[in-house]
Amino acid sequence: MDQTNWKKLYPVEPILIPSLKAGALSATRAAILQAWQVHTSSPPQDRIYPSTVAGGITGGTVGGLTRGRANVIPAMIMFSLFGFAGQYIYNALDAHDDNSRGQLLSPPLQTKSSTKANHEITDTQDAKSEEPLWKRVLNSKWSPMKVLSDEQYEKILREKLLRVEAELAIVDEDIEKVKQRERRRHRDERN
């Protein structure tokens, strides 16, 4: 059975291949980070090389397994670039986030009235910095999703329940109208 018939019989690529790539990339990257002893306290630039190498290894391996020997080198090059670009962009965004916090925490003039405001800014910034990255991303103005508190979620559920109850009331009224029409029709048929 040649490769084209196999793909027609078993169309696994839409789900399996992206999962394989993502899983292999993260596992390879984690192994390289551990082997090269790159820790969370290491500077962000130290993570660029392992991400690039992990992208190349993963791309070459998955490209060779799924598309044949001819695609190993191009896959290594492209996934190395993806790993480098992804880590570089992540580092830049993380540095920008840290810099914007630093600017808010260190105002140019220190007066008695501004000291109170600085403590308030520091408190809110400390609360934000304690949030995980995924929460900060979801709560950013660019994200279509938002992390909700329990109270916000409860309010949304109450509003939806109110809408459903209103629709049920309308349906009940419609049913009652139909029953009244039926009663009138039966009365008219008897008379």
Salt bridges, closest charged atoms under 4 A:
GLU13 OE2 - ARG67 NH2 2.44
ASP97 OD2 - ARG101 NH2 2.76
ASP97 OD2 - ARG136 NH1 2.49
ASP98 OD1 - ARG101 NH1 3.53
GLU154 OE2 - ARG158 NH2 2.29
GLU176 OE2 - ARG183 NH1 3.78
GLU182 OE2 - ARG185 NH1 3.38
GLU182 OE1 - HIS186 NE2 3.90
GLU189 OE2 - ARG185 NE 3.40
